[in-house]
Amino acid sequence: MSGSTEHDTALSAAITELSSRDADLRALYEKLGPPPSRREPPGFASLIRILTAQQVSLASASAIWTRLNQVIEVTPHAIAGASDDDFRAAGFSRPKVRYARALAEHILSGRLCLDALTEQPDDRVRNALTAVPGIGRWTADIYLLFCLGRLDTWPAGDLAIQEALRDVKRLETRPSEKQTRALAEIWQPYRGAAAQLLWQHYRHLKFGNKSGENAVFPVTEAASR
């Protein structure tokens, strides 16, 4: 069984289990169906793609990624050697140029080996990734969830998750990151699967059946690094 198929099977089983535990998640599942797995291959290109999604809209992230691939080959050597004009043509902000170069330099110098992270515990993966300038908890969690298939990863600082929780749990205000972590405790060890249901709900709230549903990574205008 391929890794992607195996992940999809695990995601489906996790959603079924969550639906049996939580009536609100069951209602989402019955209304929207299963969330797409959106599994991406682990590695440098996917991590750069997640970096492009930091703190921008769905449409902007997609456009930047498309332009980047037209201008620069997304490899550590090419990113490290790209000019400011190349990055500007792709739509990168100055901070993201620094982040992309820092990631490439960490890979090329051997300070970060992404292949070695595939079998590491979540906390060690986060520590390794967040040692790179520009990679924070949100970026590391998205990589864990979508590229390494860790179905208990819970990006509590993501604003889309918080907004979806506010709606689903009928809260008066958007929960804080701390409150979001507390609300998700009952979903262990499938918090990442719950996150995918909630992102699907957020996209439905914001876009209905429009193009936002096709986004690879779940980003918001102010998703934290």
C-alpha positions as CSV (number, residue, x, y, z in Angstrom):
1,M,0.0,0.0,0.0
2,S,1.5,3.4,-0.9
3,G,2.1,6.0,1.7
4,S,-0.7,8.3,0.4
5,T,-3.2,5.5,0.2
6,E,-2.2,4.4,3.7
7,H,-2.7,7.9,5.0
8,D,-6.1,8.3,3.3
9,T,-7.2,5.1,5.0
10,A,-6.0,6.2,8.4
11,L,-7.6,9.6,7.9
12,S,-11.0,8.0,7.0
13,A,-10.8,5.8,10.1
14,A,-9.9,8.7,12.3
15,I,-12.8,10.8,11.0
16,T,-15.2,7.8,11.7
17,E,-13.9,7.6,15.2
18,L,-14.2,11.3,15.8
19,S,-17.8,11.3,14.5
20,S,-18.7,8.6,17.1
21,R,-17.2,10.8,19.9
22,D,-18.4,14.3,19.0
23,A,-21.8,15.1,17.7
24,D,-20.7,18.5,16.3
25,L,-18.0,16.8,14.3
26,R,-20.4,14.2,13.2
27,A,-22.7,16.9,11.9
28,L,-19.9,18.5,9.9
29,Y,-19.0,15.1,8.4
30,E,-22.6,14.4,7.5
31,K,-23.0,17.9,5.9
32,L,-19.6,18.2,4.1
33,G,-18.4,14.6,3.7
34,P,-14.9,13.5,4.4
35,P,-12.2,16.1,4.0
36,P,-9.7,15.5,1.2
37,S,-6.4,14.2,2.5
38,R,-4.3,17.0,0.8
39,R,-1.2,14.8,1.4
40,E,1.9,16.4,0.0
41,P,5.3,14.6,-0.4
42,P,7.8,15.5,2.4
43,G,10.8,17.5,1.4
44,F,12.2,20.9,0.6
45,A,9.7,21.9,-2.1
46,S,6.7,21.2,0.1
47,L,8.2,23.2,3.0
48,I,8.9,26.1,0.7
49,R,5.3,25.9,-0.4
50,I,4.1,26.1,3.2
51,L,6.4,29.1,3.7
52,T,4.6,30.9,0.8
53,A,1.3,30.3,2.6
54,Q,2.3,32.1,5.8
55,Q,0.0,35.0,6.6
56,V,-1.5,35.4,3.1
57,S,-4.9,34.6,1.6
58,L,-5.6,31.3,-0.2
59,A,-5.6,33.1,-3.6
60,S,-2.3,34.9,-2.9
61,A,-0.6,31.7,-1.7
62,S,-1.6,29.8,-4.8
63,A,-0.5,32.7,-7.1
64,I,2.9,33.0,-5.4
65,W,3.6,29.3,-5.7
66,T,2.7,29.2,-9.3
67,R,4.9,32.2,-10.2
68,L,7.8,30.8,-8.1
69,N,7.8,27.6,-10.1
70,Q,7.8,29.6,-13.3
71,V,10.8,31.7,-12.2
72,I,13.0,29.4,-10.0
73,E,13.5,25.7,-9.8
74,V,12.4,24.8,-6.2
75,T,15.5,23.1,-5.0
76,P,17.9,24.1,-2.3
77,H,20.7,25.1,-4.8
78,A,18.4,27.1,-7.0
79,I,16.7,28.9,-4.1
80,A,20.0,29.7,-2.5
81,G,21.3,31.1,-5.7
82,A,18.2,33.0,-6.8
83,S,18.4,36.8,-7.1
84,D,16.2,39.3,-5.3
85,D,14.7,40.1,-8.7
86,D,13.8,36.4,-9.1
87,F,12.0,36.3,-5.8
88,R,10.3,39.7,-6.4
89,A,9.0,38.3,-9.7
90,A,7.4,35.4,-7.8
91,G,5.7,37.8,-5.4
92,F,7.9,37.0,-2.3
93,S,8.0,39.6,0.4
94,R,11.5,40.5,1.8
95,P,11.0,38.5,5.0
96,K,10.0,35.4,2.9
97,V,13.1,35.8,0.7
98,R,15.2,35.6,3.9
99,Y,13.2,32.6,5.1
100,A,13.5,30.7,1.9
101,R,17.2,31.3,1.7
102,A,17.7,30.4,5.3
103,L,15.9,27.1,4.7
104,A,18.0,26.4,1.6
105,E,21.2,27.2,3.5
106,H,20.3,24.9,6.4
107,I,19.7,22.1,3.9
108,L,22.9,22.7,2.0
109,S,25.0,23.0,5.1
110,G,23.6,19.8,6.6
111,R,22.2,21.6,9.6
112,L,18.8,20.3,8.6
113,C,18.1,16.9,7.0
114,L,14.5,16.6,6.1
115,D,14.8,12.9,5.2
116,A,15.9,12.2,8.8
117,L,12.7,13.8,10.2
118,T,10.3,11.3,8.7
119,E,10.7,8.8,11.5
120,Q,11.3,11.3,14.3
121,P,8.7,12.1,17.1
122,D,6.6,15.2,16.5
123,D,8.5,17.4,19.1
124,R,11.9,16.6,17.6
125,V,10.5,17.5,14.1
126,R,9.2,20.8,15.5
127,N,12.5,21.6,17.2
128,A,14.5,20.9,14.0
129,L,12.2,22.9,11.8
130,T,11.8,25.9,14.1
131,A,15.6,26.2,14.4
132,V,15.4,27.7,10.8
133,P,14.6,31.4,10.7
134,G,11.1,32.0,9.5
135,I,9.7,28.6,10.5
136,G,7.5,28.8,13.5
137,R,5.0,26.4,15.2
138,W,2.3,26.8,12.6
139,T,4.6,26.0,9.7
140,A,6.1,23.0,11.5
141,D,2.6,21.7,12.4
142,I,1.4,22.0,8.8
143,Y,4.5,20.1,7.6
144,L,3.9,17.4,10.2
145,L,0.2,17.0,9.3
146,F,0.2,17.3,5.5
147,C,3.7,16.1,4.6
148,L,4.5,13.5,7.4
149,G,0.9,12.4,7.9
150,R,0.9,12.9,11.7
151,L,-2.9,12.7,12.4
152,D,-2.7,14.0,16.0
153,T,-1.0,17.3,15.0
154,W,-3.1,20.2,16.3
155,P,-2.3,23.7,14.9
156,A,-4.0,25.6,17.7
157,G,-2.7,29.0,16.7
158,D,-4.4,28.8,13.2
159,L,-7.1,31.4,12.9
160,A,-9.2,29.3,10.5
161,I,-9.3,26.5,13.1
162,Q,-10.3,29.0,15.8
163,E,-13.0,30.5,13.7
164,A,-14.4,27.1,12.7
165,L,-14.4,26.1,16.4
166,R,-16.2,29.2,17.4
167,D,-19.0,28.4,14.9
168,V,-19.1,24.6,15.4
169,K,-19.1,24.9,19.2
170,R,-21.4,27.9,19.2
171,L,-19.0,30.1,21.2
172,E,-19.6,33.8,21.7
173,T,-16.0,34.7,20.7
174,R,-13.1,33.1,18.9
175,P,-11.2,30.9,21.3
176,S,-7.6,31.7,22.1
177,E,-4.8,29.4,21.3
178,K,-4.8,28.1,24.8
179,Q,-8.6,27.5,24.7
180,T,-8.3,25.9,21.3
181,R,-5.8,23.4,22.7
182,A,-8.1,22.6,25.6
183,L,-11.1,22.1,23.4
184,A,-9.2,19.6,21.3
185,E,-8.0,17.4,24.1
186,I,-10.9,15.0,23.8
187,W,-10.0,14.3,20.2
188,Q,-6.6,12.8,20.9
189,P,-5.0,11.0,19.1
190,Y,-6.9,12.3,16.1
191,R,-6.6,16.1,16.5
192,G,-5.1,16.5,13.1
193,A,-8.0,14.7,11.5
194,A,-10.4,17.0,13.4
195,A,-8.3,20.0,12.1
196,Q,-8.9,18.9,8.6
197,L,-12.7,18.7,9.2
198,L,-12.6,22.1,10.7
199,W,-10.6,23.6,7.9
200,Q,-13.1,22.1,5.5
201,H,-15.9,23.8,7.4
202,Y,-14.0,27.1,7.4
203,R,-13.5,27.0,3.7
204,H,-17.2,26.2,3.2
205,L,-18.1,29.2,5.5
206,K,-15.8,31.6,3.6
207,F,-16.1,30.3,0.0
208,G,-19.0,28.0,-0.3
209,N,-18.3,25.9,-3.3
210,K,-15.8,28.3,-4.8
211,S,-12.1,27.9,-5.5
212,G,-11.0,28.1,-1.9
213,E,-12.0,24.5,-1.6
214,N,-9.1,23.6,-3.9
215,A,-6.4,25.0,-1.8
216,V,-3.7,22.6,-0.8
217,F,-2.7,24.1,2.5
218,P,-5.2,25.6,4.9
219,V,-4.1,29.3,5.2
220,T,-5.8,32.4,6.5
221,E,-5.0,36.1,6.2
222,A,-3.3,36.0,9.6
223,A,-2.1,32.5,10.2
224,S,0.8,32.5,12.5
225,R,4.2,31.3,11.6
